[in-house]
Amino acid sequence: VISDEFIYGKGASYQLPEEERLTKHVITKVKAIKDLKDLALEKIKESEQYSLLNDIEMPLAELLSEMEFQGITIDEEKLHSFGQNLVQNITKLEKEIYNLANFEFNINSPKQLGEVLFEKLGLPSNKKNKSGYSTDISVLNKLKKIHPIIQKIIDYRTYSKLHSTYYNGLVESLKLKGDSRIHTIYQQALTKTGRLSSKEPNLQNIPIKTEEGKELRTVFVSSDNNFLLSFDYSQIELRVVCELANIKNLKIAFDNDLDIHYETAKKIFGKDSISDYERSIAKAINFSIIYGKTAWGLSEDLDISPKEAEKFINSYFETYPEIKTYMDKQIEFAENNGYVKTLFNRKVYIPEINSKNYMTKQFGKRIAMNAPIQGTAADILKIAMVKIKNNFKKENLKSQIIMQIHDEVIIEALPDELDKVTEITKKTMENAVDFNTKLITNYSSGKNLFEVK
């Protein structure tokens, strides 16, 4: 089987080949699948992954094809207004950056930007390497308080990415079918952990916290008189780790619908009255631990010393000792087997785990700790999506899932089905899997994606 890249080309040169060549390529792939089917199924059964394939991934493939075909409506007037605003902001920031630097240069060139920041303006830097100075976001964040040009560069990059990735991407996607809808392509088997990704355009990284991200979400609208409904799980990864590690104190907090970050802060700081700042520290630790962050990484996030961060982490593990035990077991399992598993037997291979290079091995350890959590959460969402579709069908509802973005499930609901769709979806998601830890969903409705988030 010849690679798709060889047949279709890549990037700007991507195109459909002549019909005969395309037909031959497709037939070759279909024949290969037929010849390998029995062997593949045998290996899947040996790995105890037949249920993962048959009950989760195959039904989901059918649902994703329906979602791609249906697409989501775009308000083209709002889209072009969004694009114009971005261009105005980019132009304004260019001028301000040139004024602060006292001359014009290519802001998009890391080499030129590095020379301006660290040689002309004399800002503190890491040592220069063969390719020049590093100007990635971690470097810029450390310099924000030193010079006003830094925040403008960060903003310039944000606007430029929004324009190239989303404005241009959506405009190009709208040309494909000419139906005022975009039909993203969901990639079901691309990520290691099983999380869905999408392309043409990529909808998984639409920003939701910035004003520009909010404006972008207003571009995605319901069709006719329908409503958009957004559903996502509340703190799904924390609930998953609570289930996998059987964490007593966390489970009590979840069962009683307590503010988990507030409860964690109370235990870490050893007092009942907690400030907003202390809660924010607990929140950062809650999420940092499940991503395998070190004291150094946490210290950078919280702008505190590594020693203080290590003290917080130690206190956290004293509060939830089951997490430390669970993480250690995952690392040991990965070192012995070369992979870790989700609750539904998805294997995430980690070749880095036995590397002789210290940094590579540490990276492997972080994957070993987080992948079963992130992967199980992704599997739960997939299971829920398939069950929602089946329950809608049972009830003869015309409403349907049309998008999956971040960890949200987006449904387009008919006005007279709104209440029933909300009830079915919430109940289905919260009971999608047999968990001892309580699962909760957040949901809202509106006429565009901004209104539902």
Residue pairs with C-beta under 8 A, 6 or more apart in sequence:
1 28
1 29
1 32
2 25
2 28
7 17
7 21
7 22
7 25
8 14
8 15
8 16
8 17
9 15
16 22
17 25
41 50
44 50
44 53
47 345
47 347
48 345
49 345
49 346
49 347
51 344
51 345
52 344
52 345
52 346
52 379
56 344
56 379
56 382
56 383
56 386
57 188
57 189
57 382
59 386
59 389
60 188
60 382
60 385
60 386
61 188
63 385
63 386
63 389
63 401
64 186
64 188
64 196
66 389
66 400
66 401
67 186
67 400
67 401
67 402
67 403
67 404
68 183
68 184
68 185
68 186
69 183
70 181
70 183
70 400
70 402
70 412
71 177
71 179
71 181
71 182
71 183
71 184
71 402
72 181
72 182
72 220
72 221
72 402
72 403
72 410
72 412
73 180
73 181
73 220
73 221
73 222
73 223
74 170
74 174
74 180
74 181
74 182
74 219
74 220
74 221
75 218
75 219
75 220
75 221
75 448
76 174
76 180
78 218
78 219
78 221
79 167
79 170
79 171
79 219
82 167
82 215
82 216
82 219
83 163
83 167
83 171
85 215
86 159
86 162
86 163
86 167
86 212
87 163
89 155
89 159
90 156
90 159
90 160
90 163
93 152
93 155
93 156
93 159
94 107
94 156
96 152
97 107
97 149
97 152
97 153
97 156
98 104
98 105
100 147
100 148
100 149
100 152
101 116
101 120
101 121
101 149
102 120
105 112
105 113
105 116
106 112
106 113
107 113
107 153
107 156
108 160
110 131
110 132
110 133
110 134
110 135
111 131
111 132
113 135
113 153
114 125
114 128
114 132
114 133
114 134
114 135
115 132
115 133
117 123
117 125
117 133
117 135
117 143
117 147
117 149
117 150
118 124
118 125
118 128
118 133
121 147
121 149
123 143
123 146
123 147
124 143
124 146
125 133
125 134
125 139
126 133
126 134
126 139
135 153
137 154
137 157
138 300
140 150
140 153
140 154
141 154
143 150
144 150
144 151
144 154
158 210
158 212
159 212
162 207
162 212
162 213
162 216
165 201
165 202
166 201
166 206
166 216
169 200
169 201
169 202
170 182
170 201
170 219
172 201
173 182
173 183
173 184
173 200
173 201
174 180
174 181
174 182
176 183
177 183
181 223
182 201
184 198
184 199
184 200
184 201
184 202
184 203
184 403
185 198
185 199
185 200
186 196
186 197
186 198
186 404
187 196
187 197
187 198
187 199
188 196
190 197
191 197
191 378
192 348
192 349
192 367
192 371
192 375
193 342
193 346
193 348
193 371
193 374
193 375
193 378
194 342
194 346
194 375
194 378
194 379
194 382
195 374
195 375
195 378
196 204
196 378
196 382
196 404
197 204
198 204
198 404
203 403
203 405
204 405
204 406
206 213
206 216
206 217
206 405
206 406
207 213
207 216
208 214
208 217
208 406
208 453
214 450
215 450
217 448
217 449
217 450
217 453
218 448
218 449
218 450
218 451
219 448
219 449
220 228
220 403
220 448
220 449
221 228
221 447
221 448
221 449
222 228
222 412
222 447
222 448
223 412
225 415
226 399
226 412
226 413
226 414
226 415
227 412
227 413
227 415
227 418
227 445
227 446
227 447
228 410
228 411
228 412
228 413
228 445
228 446
228 447
228 448
228 449
228 451
228 452
229 410
229 411
229 412
229 413
229 418
229 421
229 422
229 425
229 443
229 444
229 445
229 452
230 408
230 409
230 410
230 411
230 443
230 444
230 445
230 449
230 452
230 453
231 408
231 409
231 411
231 425
231 426
231 429
231 441
231 442
231 443
232 406
232 407
232 408
232 409
232 441
232 442
232 443
233 239
233 377
233 380
233 381
233 407
233 429
233 439
233 440
233 441
233 442
234 440
234 441
234 442
235 260
235 440
236 377
236 380
236 381
236 407
236 439
237 287
237 290
237 373
237 374
237 377
238 250
238 260
238 286
238 287
238 290
239 254
239 435
239 437
239 438
239 439
240 343
240 373
240 376
240 377
240 380
240 437
241 247
241 250
241 290
241 323
241 326
241 373
242 250
242 251
242 254
242 437
243 343
243 435
243 436
243 437
244 326
244 343
244 372
244 373
244 376
245 320
245 322
245 323
245 325
245 326
246 322
246 436
247 320
247 322
247 323
248 322
249 263
249 267
249 319
249 320
250 260
250 320
250 437
251 436
251 437
253 260
253 263
254 260
254 437
254 438
255 438
257 440
259 279
260 286
261 279
261 280
261 282
261 283
261 286
262 274
262 279
262 282
264 282
264 283
264 285
264 286
264 316
264 319
265 274
265 278
265 279
265 281
265 282
266 272
266 274
267 315
267 319
268 281
268 282
268 285
268 312
268 315
268 316
268 319
269 278
274 282
281 302
281 312
284 298
284 301
284 302
285 298
285 312
285 313
285 316
288 297
288 298
288 301
289 313
289 316
289 323
290 369
290 370
290 373
291 366
291 369
291 370
292 327
292 365
292 366
292 367
292 368
292 369
292 370
293 301
293 366
294 362
295 306
295 307
295 309
295 310
295 313
296 306
296 309
298 304
298 309
298 312
298 313
299 305
299 306
299 308
299 309
302 309
316 323
317 323
317 324
327 369
330 340
330 368
330 369
330 372
331 353
331 365
331 368
331 369
333 340
333 368
334 340
334 350
334 353
334 364
334 365
334 367
334 368
335 353
335 354
338 349
338 350
338 351
338 353
338 354
339 347
339 348
339 349
339 350
340 347
340 348
340 350
340 367
340 368
340 371
340 372
341 347
341 348
341 372
342 348
342 371
342 372
342 375
342 376
342 378
342 379
343 372
343 376
343 379
344 376
344 379
344 383
346 375
346 379
348 367
348 371
348 372
348 375
350 364
350 367
350 368
350 371
351 364
352 360
352 361
352 363
352 364
352 367
353 361
353 364
353 365
353 367
353 368
354 361
354 364
355 361
355 364
377 407
380 432
380 433
380 439
381 404
381 407
381 409
383 432
383 433
384 409
384 428
384 429
384 432
385 401
385 404
385 409
387 428
387 432
388 401
388 409
388 411
388 424
388 425
388 428
388 429
389 400
389 401
391 424
391 428
392 399
392 400
392 421
392 424
395 420
395 424
397 414
397 417
397 420
397 421
397 424
398 414
398 417
399 411
399 412
399 413
399 414
399 417
399 421
400 411
400 412
401 409
401 410
401 411
402 410
402 411
402 412
403 409
403 410
404 410
405 449
408 453
409 425
409 429
410 449
410 452
411 421
411 425
413 421
413 422
413 445
418 445
422 443
422 445
425 441
425 443
426 441
426 443
429 439
429 441
430 439
430 440
430 441
431 439
432 439
433 439
444 451
444 452
444 453
445 451
445 452
446 452
